[in-house]
Amino acid sequence: MRILLIATAFNSLAQRVYAELADAGHELEVVIAACGVDEVREAVFGPGGDPRTPPDFELCVAPMLTTAIPEDVWRALPCLIVHPGPPGDRGPSSLDWALHLGAETWGVTVLQAVAAMDAGPVWASAEFRIPPGVSKSDLYRGELADAASAAVHEAVRRFEAGLSPRPQRESVTRGGYPQQLRRIDWTADSTERVSALLRAADSSPGVLDRLDNREFYLYGGEPEYALRGRPGTLLATRTGAVCRATADGAVWISHAKPKRLPGGPRGVKLPAALALSGQVGHLPECPGSPEIAYRERGEVGMLSFGFPGGALSTEHCRRLLKALRHADTRRTRVLVLGGRRDFFGNGIHLGVIEAAADPAAESWANINAIDDVVEAVLRMTGRMVVAAMGGNAAAGGAVLGFAADEVWLRRGVVLNPHYRLMGLSGSEYWTYLLPRRVGQAETDRLMQDALPVSAAAALRGGLADRLVDVDPEDFTEAVWADAFELAAAPDLSNRIADKAKRLVADEAVRPLARYRQAELSRMRAIFDDPGAPYHALRTAFVRKTVPDRTPEHLRSAVQLDRA
């Protein structure tokens, strides 16, 4: 079918639905609803948006929508809306209410657009479990996205088969989730409560709070049980996070974003120690890094890492490189990189770069630091290296995974192995790694199309070697089990020897240093050119500026090759 996707933003869920429907053979176009109702009408009815023109689509699917679809659109074209709540749940902020109410299970409903919000008949629904302690954003990209994917596929199949939706019966309508329910009383609230409030507000909108006469949105919420202080005071820093005292302990605030001032630009979400730099300089720095951990079980080592939003700053990369060098000294046969349930990596940290005194210099430092990490993985010739992606990966974060010998993806993971939408030519040895996996022609297509790739398509196309078909909370243990099997494989020693020989042979043709030099030469020219599109695109990205039009690469109908 020809399907139009309407989305307020082309976020992780919209990308997953897009990629999976394309896998199923449907022709797709996307319109960004945040660009305005005229943009939506033109996408449906053609230039001018005249509702007397028959739509050039058979169906509309809205995987992520915060505004109503115009009435003339849903009357002319069946519009299926993904609502992040069970059947009968109506109103905005559904997932916020689920976490507020302490629900253990929740649901996703695909319903047809009608005049009243979330009141249309139901095409499909699916339930999911809410694991204890999970953040809202992690839940959204994990369990909720799995349920939404299943419900969308069922709804589209039912629509194709000519079936009818079922009417809604009992309903509960809630208003938007009020910010005052997220307010923290630092003098009275326990560590458990503060942590829960922060997790439930991640990654949007955050918990609004005041520090030093300035309002910030706060994120994070990892409990701290050793440090103590007067409730509300800042106690310490740790690898970019800031510890703040509660009534009975403390929590770590990972990120902070200043509230937008009247007439001012949108704030940038930054590591808390950077966002609050004027207030933390006197604080002690605590050792350790919860974002990076190394464990061993028998002949398998797992270097797990997870950075908020998947972005790797210069400092993140340096710490990760240090951990990689330690892992390379261990007597293991298999090293797993990643293995956590959320983001694997999304490349350089555009927020930290944007906030830097010299963004060009910080861009250069960051790209070199992440290149160092990728090279360290490539040169691990004494063991098999597995990149285990439990969550999405993009740009340099995806290419970091391709440096491993094998790439394992949890079902539902979405890859975006391209750079051009940020105005970058890319580095991380992609000009060596991608052709090595998929060939030059497919590499060129991936880079030019700049479209999301589903886990299933990645496996078919050679970007991945294995799908791990488990729920998000089971991913880590499933990876351990598969890694044990790999470590016990009778041909593993030969495979390790062969990979070392291949690197030597490849470098005899063209050393890795030449790939890096060529890539970085192009990147340096972009960074040092104030007029390069990268700088404006970066600013728009980190400040979440709404585009004027739907990006051109999403506006053309796409049917992915299922071969």
matplotlib code that plots the C-alpha trace (Angstrom):
import matplotlib.pyplot as plt

x = [0.0, 0.9, 1.1, 1.6, 3.3, 2.3, 4.6, 5.2, 8.8, 10.7, 11.7, 12.8, 9.3, 8.4, 11.7, 11.0, 7.5, 8.8, 11.6, 9.5, 6.6, 9.0, 10.4, 6.9, 6.8, 4.7, 5.5, 6.0, 6.2, 6.5, 5.1, 6.2, 3.1, 5.0, 5.6, 1.9, -1.5, -0.8, 2.2, 0.0, -2.8, -0.2, 1.2, -2.3, -4.0, -1.0, 0.2, -2.2, -3.7, -7.2, -9.3, -11.3, -8.3, -8.4, -5.5, -2.6, -2.5, -4.5, -3.8, -2.2, -0.3, 0.6, 3.2, 4.0, 1.6, 0.9, -1.6, -4.9, -5.0, -7.1, -10.7, -10.6, -7.6, -9.1, -12.4, -10.6, -8.1, -8.3, -5.8, -4.5, -3.1, -0.7, -1.8, 0.6, -2.1, -4.4, -7.9, -10.2, -7.3, -7.7, -5.7, -2.1, 0.8, -0.5, 2.9, 3.5, 0.3, 1.2, 4.4, 2.8, 0.1, 2.7, 1.2, 3.0, 1.5, 0.4, -0.7, -0.6, -3.7, -4.0, -7.2, -8.8, -8.9, -12.3, -13.4, -12.8, -9.2, -8.4, -12.0, -12.0, -12.6, -9.7, -7.8, -5.3, -3.8, -0.9, 0.1, 3.6, 5.2, 6.8, 10.0, 10.8, 13.2, 13.1, 13.2, 10.4, 12.5, 14.1, 10.6, 9.4, 12.2, 12.0, 8.8, 6.4, 8.1, 7.9, 4.1, 3.5, 5.3, 3.2, 0.0, 0.8, 1.5, -1.7, -3.7, -2.3, -2.9, -6.5, -7.0, -5.5, -7.8, -10.9, -11.8, -13.4, -12.2, -14.1, -15.7, -14.3, -16.3, -15.3, -13.0, -10.9, -9.9, -7.0, -5.6, -2.0, 0.4, 0.8, 4.4, 3.5, 3.2, 6.9, 8.0, 10.7, 10.7, 14.3, 13.8, 11.0, 11.3, 13.1, 15.8, 13.4, 10.8, 13.2, 14.8, 11.3, 10.3, 13.5, 13.2, 9.6, 10.4, 13.3, 13.9, 11.1, 10.3, 12.6, 12.0, 11.8, 13.8, 15.6, 19.3, 21.1, 18.1, 18.0, 15.4, 16.7, 15.2, 16.9, 17.5, 18.9, 18.1, 20.6, 20.3, 23.4, 23.5, 27.0, 27.0, 25.0, 24.4, 21.8, 18.8, 19.0, 22.7, 25.1, 27.6, 30.0, 30.6, 31.3, 32.2, 29.9, 27.0, 26.2, 25.1, 22.4, 21.2, 17.7, 15.9, 17.5, 20.4, 21.2, 20.7, 22.9, 21.7, 23.2, 22.0, 20.5, 18.9, 18.3, 14.6, 14.1, 13.9, 11.3, 12.5, 15.6, 16.8, 15.9, 18.2, 20.7, 20.6, 24.1, 26.0, 24.9, 28.5, 28.8, 25.3, 25.9, 29.6, 29.3, 28.1, 30.1, 33.7, 34.4, 32.9, 34.9, 35.1, 34.1, 35.8, 34.0, 31.9, 28.5, 28.2, 31.0, 31.5, 33.6, 32.7, 34.0, 32.4, 34.8, 36.3, 33.9, 34.4, 31.6, 32.5, 29.1, 28.5, 25.5, 25.7, 22.5, 21.0, 23.7, 26.0, 29.8, 31.6, 35.4, 35.6, 33.3, 35.5, 38.6, 37.2, 35.8, 39.3, 40.9, 38.4, 39.0, 42.7, 42.1, 39.8, 42.5, 44.9, 42.4, 42.7, 39.4, 38.4, 35.4, 34.8, 31.3, 30.9, 27.6, 25.1, 22.8, 19.1, 19.1, 21.1, 24.4, 25.7, 24.8, 28.2, 29.8, 28.2, 26.6, 25.3, 28.7, 30.1, 27.4, 28.1, 31.9, 33.7, 35.0, 32.6, 35.0, 37.8, 35.6, 34.2, 37.8, 38.7, 35.5, 35.9, 39.5, 38.6, 35.9, 38.2, 40.7, 38.0, 37.1, 40.8, 41.3, 38.4, 39.8, 43.2, 41.9, 43.2, 43.7, 40.0, 36.6, 34.8, 31.0, 29.0, 25.8, 23.2, 20.2, 19.1, 19.4, 22.6, 23.4, 26.3, 29.6, 27.9, 26.7, 30.0, 31.7, 29.7, 30.7, 34.3, 33.6, 33.9, 30.2, 27.2, 24.2, 21.0, 18.0, 14.8, 13.4, 16.8, 17.0, 20.3, 21.0, 24.5, 24.9, 26.1, 24.8, 21.7, 24.1, 26.1, 29.1, 31.1, 31.8, 34.8, 35.3, 36.9, 33.5, 35.1, 36.9, 34.3, 31.1, 32.4, 34.0, 30.6, 28.2, 30.2, 30.8, 27.5, 25.4, 27.6, 26.9, 23.2, 23.0, 24.9, 22.9, 19.4, 20.1, 17.1, 16.6, 17.4, 15.4, 17.1, 15.8, 17.0, 20.4, 20.7, 19.6, 21.9, 25.1, 25.2, 24.4, 25.2, 22.6, 19.2, 18.6, 14.8, 14.1, 12.4, 14.6, 15.1, 16.3, 18.8, 21.9, 21.6, 20.7, 23.9, 26.0, 24.5, 25.2, 28.7, 29.4, 28.5, 30.8, 33.7, 33.2, 33.0, 35.7, 36.7, 37.1, 40.9, 41.1, 38.6, 40.7, 43.9, 42.1, 40.9, 44.4, 45.7, 42.9, 43.8, 47.4, 46.4, 44.0, 46.6, 49.1, 46.7, 45.8, 46.8, 44.1, 46.0, 45.2, 41.5, 41.5, 43.6, 41.3, 38.2, 39.5, 40.7, 37.2, 35.8, 38.4, 37.4, 33.7, 34.5, 36.7, 34.2, 31.8, 29.5, 29.3, 25.7, 26.9, 27.0, 23.4, 22.2, 23.9, 22.4, 18.9, 19.3, 20.4, 17.9, 15.1, 14.2, 11.2, 12.0, 10.0, 9.4, 9.5, 13.1, 13.2, 14.6, 11.4, 9.0, 9.7, 7.9, 10.3, 9.9, 12.9, 14.3, 13.4, 15.9]
y = [0.0, 3.7, 4.9, 8.4, 8.7, 11.8, 12.6, 15.6, 14.7, 11.8, 10.4, 6.8, 5.3, 7.0, 5.8, 2.2, 2.2, 3.7, 1.1, -1.9, -0.9, -0.4, -3.8, -5.1, -3.8, -0.6, 2.7, 5.4, 9.2, 11.2, 14.6, 16.4, 17.7, 20.3, 22.2, 23.1, 22.0, 23.4, 21.1, 18.1, 19.1, 19.4, 16.0, 14.5, 16.5, 17.7, 21.3, 23.8, 21.3, 21.3, 18.8, 18.2, 16.4, 12.7, 11.6, 9.8, 7.4, 4.5, 4.9, 7.3, 6.1, 8.5, 6.9, 10.0, 12.9, 15.7, 17.7, 16.9, 15.8, 18.3, 17.1, 17.3, 15.0, 12.2, 12.4, 11.9, 9.4, 6.7, 7.9, 5.4, 7.0, 5.3, 6.3, 5.4, 4.1, 1.0, 1.0, 3.5, 5.8, 9.3, 12.5, 13.6, 12.5, 9.0, 7.5, 10.1, 9.2, 5.5, 6.1, 8.5, 5.9, 3.2, 1.0, -2.4, -2.9, -0.4, -0.5, 1.0, 1.5, 2.1, 3.9, 5.8, 9.5, 11.1, 14.6, 13.8, 13.3, 9.6, 8.6, 6.7, 3.0, 0.6, -1.2, -3.0, -2.8, -4.4, -4.6, -4.2, -4.5, -1.5, -2.8, -1.3, 1.7, 2.2, 5.8, 7.1, 7.6, 4.1, 2.6, 4.5, 3.3, -0.2, -1.9, 0.7, 0.7, -3.1, -3.0, -0.1, -2.0, -5.1, -3.1, -1.1, -4.2, -5.8, -2.7, -2.4, -6.1, -5.8, -2.7, -4.5, -7.4, -5.1, -5.7, -3.1, -1.5, -2.1, 0.8, 2.0, 1.3, 2.5, 5.4, 7.5, 11.0, 12.7, 16.2, 17.0, 16.0, 19.1, 20.3, 20.8, 17.0, 16.8, 19.4, 18.3, 19.4, 18.8, 19.3, 16.7, 14.3, 11.0, 9.8, 7.2, 9.8, 12.3, 9.5, 8.4, 11.9, 12.4, 9.1, 9.7, 13.1, 11.8, 12.8, 15.3, 17.7, 17.1, 18.3, 22.1, 23.3, 26.4, 26.6, 29.9, 32.0, 30.3, 27.7, 24.5, 21.3, 18.4, 14.8, 11.6, 10.3, 7.6, 7.2, 8.0, 6.3, 7.3, 11.1, 13.2, 16.9, 19.6, 18.9, 20.7, 21.4, 20.3, 17.8, 16.5, 15.9, 12.6, 12.4, 15.2, 14.4, 16.5, 15.0, 16.8, 16.1, 14.9, 14.6, 11.2, 10.8, 12.2, 11.7, 12.1, 14.6, 13.6, 16.5, 19.9, 22.4, 26.1, 27.1, 29.3, 33.0, 35.2, 36.1, 34.0, 30.8, 27.3, 25.9, 23.1, 19.9, 19.4, 17.2, 18.7, 19.8, 21.7, 23.3, 24.3, 25.1, 28.3, 26.4, 23.2, 24.3, 24.0, 20.5, 17.4, 14.9, 11.4, 8.4, 5.9, 6.1, 4.3, 4.9, 2.4, -1.0, -4.0, -7.6, -11.0, -14.4, -17.2, -16.5, -13.7, -10.0, -7.4, -3.8, -2.1, 1.5, 3.8, 7.6, 9.7, 10.2, 8.0, 10.9, 10.4, 13.6, 13.9, 13.0, 10.0, 8.7, 9.1, 7.1, 4.5, 4.2, 3.7, 0.9, -0.7, -0.8, -2.5, -5.0, -5.8, -6.9, -9.5, -13.2, -13.6, -15.1, -12.9, -9.3, -7.9, -4.1, -2.6, -5.2, -2.7, -2.2, 1.4, 3.4, 1.9, 5.2, 8.2, 9.7, 12.9, 15.0, 17.9, 19.5, 19.7, 21.0, 23.7, 24.9, 25.1, 28.4, 27.2, 24.7, 24.0, 23.1, 20.9, 19.2, 18.4, 17.1, 15.0, 13.4, 12.5, 11.0, 8.8, 7.8, 6.6, 4.4, 2.8, 2.2, 0.5, -1.9, -2.6, -3.4, -5.9, -8.9, -11.3, -12.0, -11.9, -8.6, -8.4, -5.2, -6.0, -3.3, -3.4, 0.0, 2.3, 3.5, 6.3, 8.0, 7.4, 5.3, 2.9, 2.8, 2.1, -1.1, -2.1, -2.1, -5.2, -8.7, -9.4, -7.1, -8.4, -6.4, -6.7, -7.0, -3.6, -1.7, 1.0, 2.0, 5.3, 4.7, 8.0, 11.6, 14.0, 15.2, 16.9, 18.4, 16.1, 13.8, 11.4, 9.7, 6.7, 4.8, 4.4, 4.4, 1.2, -0.4, -0.1, -1.3, -4.2, -5.2, -4.4, -3.4, 0.0, 0.3, -0.4, 1.9, 4.7, 4.0, 4.1, 7.3, 9.0, 7.8, 8.7, 6.6, 4.4, 0.7, -1.9, -4.7, -7.2, -5.2, -4.8, -8.6, -9.2, -6.6, -7.5, -4.7, -7.2, -10.8, -11.9, -10.8, -11.3, -11.8, -10.9, -8.1, -5.2, -6.2, -9.7, -8.5, -8.4, -12.0, -13.2, -11.7, -13.3, -16.7, -16.2, -15.0, -18.1, -20.2, -18.2, -18.6, -22.3, -22.7, -25.1, -22.9, -19.7, -19.8, -20.1, -17.2, -15.0, -15.8, -15.2, -11.7, -10.7, -11.8, -9.9, -6.7, -7.1, -7.8, -4.9, -2.5, -3.8, -2.4, 0.8, 1.5, 2.5, 5.8, 6.8, 6.2, 8.3, 11.1, 11.3, 11.4, 13.9, 16.2, 16.6, 16.9, 19.6, 21.7, 21.5, 22.4, 25.3, 26.8, 29.1, 29.0, 25.2, 23.9, 21.7, 24.6, 25.8, 22.2, 21.4, 24.4, 23.6, 20.0, 20.7, 23.5, 21.4, 24.0, 22.9, 22.8, 24.9, 22.0, 18.2, 17.1, 16.3, 12.8, 11.9, 13.4, 11.0, 7.7, 4.9, 1.1, -0.7, -3.7, -6.8, -9.0]
z = [0.0, -0.3, 3.3, 4.6, 8.0, 9.9, 12.9, 15.1, 14.9, 13.1, 16.5, 17.4, 17.2, 13.9, 12.5, 13.6, 12.2, 8.9, 8.6, 9.4, 7.2, 4.3, 5.1, 4.6, 1.1, 1.6, -0.2, 2.3, 2.6, 5.7, 6.7, 9.8, 11.5, 13.5, 10.2, 10.2, 9.0, 5.5, 5.2, 6.2, 3.7, 0.9, 1.7, 1.5, -1.3, -3.3, -4.0, -2.7, -0.3, -1.9, -0.1, -3.3, -4.7, -4.0, -1.7, -3.4, -0.4, 0.8, 4.5, 7.0, 10.1, 12.9, 15.1, 17.2, 17.2, 19.7, 17.6, 16.0, 12.3, 10.3, 9.9, 6.1, 6.1, 8.3, 6.4, 3.1, 4.2, 7.0, 9.7, 12.3, 15.4, 17.8, 21.3, 24.1, 26.4, 26.7, 25.0, 26.6, 27.8, 26.4, 26.6, 26.5, 28.7, 28.9, 29.8, 32.4, 34.1, 34.0, 35.8, 38.2, 39.1, 39.5, 36.8, 36.4, 32.9, 30.3, 26.7, 23.2, 21.1, 17.4, 16.8, 13.9, 13.9, 14.6, 15.8, 19.5, 20.5, 21.1, 20.8, 17.5, 17.0, 17.8, 15.1, 17.4, 20.8, 22.7, 26.4, 27.8, 31.2, 33.0, 34.7, 38.1, 38.0, 34.2, 33.0, 30.8, 27.7, 28.0, 28.5, 25.4, 23.2, 24.6, 25.9, 24.5, 21.1, 20.9, 21.7, 19.3, 16.5, 17.1, 17.2, 14.0, 12.1, 13.2, 12.4, 8.9, 8.2, 9.4, 7.2, 4.2, 4.8, 4.7, 8.3, 10.5, 13.8, 17.0, 18.9, 22.2, 25.2, 28.6, 28.6, 31.0, 29.9, 31.6, 31.0, 30.4, 33.2, 35.3, 36.1, 39.8, 40.2, 39.3, 41.8, 44.2, 47.8, 48.6, 52.3, 52.6, 49.7, 50.1, 47.7, 46.4, 45.6, 44.0, 41.9, 40.7, 39.8, 37.7, 36.0, 35.1, 33.5, 31.4, 28.7, 28.3, 29.9, 32.9, 36.4, 36.6, 39.6, 40.8, 41.4, 42.2, 41.1, 37.7, 36.7, 35.1, 33.9, 35.7, 34.5, 35.8, 39.3, 40.2, 44.0, 46.1, 49.6, 50.9, 50.5, 52.8, 53.3, 53.9, 51.7, 48.4, 48.5, 45.8, 47.2, 44.6, 40.9, 39.0, 35.3, 34.4, 36.9, 40.0, 43.3, 45.2, 48.8, 49.5, 52.8, 53.6, 51.1, 47.7, 43.9, 40.9, 38.3, 35.0, 32.9, 33.2, 30.7, 31.5, 31.1, 28.1, 29.0, 27.3, 23.9, 24.3, 22.5, 23.7, 26.3, 25.5, 27.5, 28.9, 31.4, 34.7, 35.8, 32.5, 32.7, 36.3, 35.9, 37.9, 41.0, 41.1, 40.7, 44.4, 44.7, 45.1, 42.2, 43.1, 41.5, 39.3, 36.1, 36.2, 32.5, 31.8, 33.5, 32.8, 33.9, 33.3, 33.3, 32.4, 29.0, 28.2, 29.1, 28.7, 28.5, 28.9, 28.4, 28.1, 27.7, 28.1, 24.6, 23.2, 22.6, 23.2, 24.2, 24.1, 27.7, 27.3, 24.5, 26.5, 29.4, 27.0, 25.4, 28.8, 29.6, 26.2, 26.8, 30.2, 28.6, 26.0, 28.8, 30.1, 29.2, 27.5, 24.1, 23.5, 24.4, 24.2, 23.7, 24.9, 26.0, 27.7, 26.8, 25.6, 23.1, 21.9, 20.6, 18.4, 17.7, 18.8, 21.5, 19.6, 22.8, 24.4, 21.1, 20.9, 24.4, 23.9, 23.7, 20.3, 18.7, 15.8, 18.2, 20.3, 17.2, 16.2, 19.6, 19.8, 16.3, 17.0, 20.4, 18.9, 16.1, 18.7, 20.2, 16.9, 16.0, 19.4, 18.6, 15.1, 16.5, 19.1, 17.2, 20.1, 20.7, 19.0, 19.6, 19.5, 19.4, 21.2, 20.5, 22.8, 21.6, 18.6, 17.0, 14.6, 12.8, 14.5, 17.2, 14.6, 12.9, 16.2, 16.3, 12.8, 14.0, 15.9, 14.4, 14.9, 15.4, 17.4, 17.5, 19.7, 17.7, 17.0, 17.0, 14.4, 12.8, 11.0, 9.6, 7.8, 8.4, 5.8, 7.6, 10.0, 7.2, 7.9, 5.7, 8.6, 10.1, 12.5, 9.6, 7.9, 4.5, 5.5, 7.7, 5.7, 2.4, 4.3, 5.5, 2.7, -0.4, -1.9, -3.8, -0.7, 1.4, -1.2, -1.0, 2.8, 2.9, 0.2, 1.3, 5.0, 6.0, 9.1, 8.8, 10.8, 12.7, 10.2, 7.2, 8.8, 9.2, 5.6, 4.3, 6.2, 8.7, 11.5, 12.1, 14.6, 16.0, 19.7, 20.0, 23.6, 25.5, 26.5, 30.2, 29.1, 26.6, 28.7, 30.0, 26.5, 25.2, 27.9, 27.0, 23.3, 24.1, 26.1, 23.1, 20.9, 23.3, 23.3, 19.5, 18.3, 15.4, 17.5, 17.6, 13.8, 13.5, 15.8, 13.8, 10.5, 11.6, 12.6, 9.2, 7.4, 9.1, 8.1, 4.5, 4.4, 5.7, 3.1, 0.5, 2.4, 6.0, 8.5, 9.0, 5.4, 5.8, 9.0, 7.4, 4.4, 6.5, 9.0, 6.3, 5.0, 8.5, 9.4, 6.4, 7.6, 11.2, 10.3, 7.8, 9.7, 6.7, 6.5, 7.0, 9.9, 12.3, 11.7, 11.6, 14.9, 16.6, 15.2, 16.4, 20.0, 20.5, 18.9, 16.3, 14.2, 10.5, 8.0, 5.8, 6.0, 5.0, 1.3, 1.8, 3.7, 1.2, -1.6, -1.7, -0.6, -1.0, 0.4, -1.3, 0.7, -1.1]

ax = plt.figure().add_subplot(projection="3d")
ax.plot(x, y, z, "-o")
ax.set_aspect("equal")
plt.show()
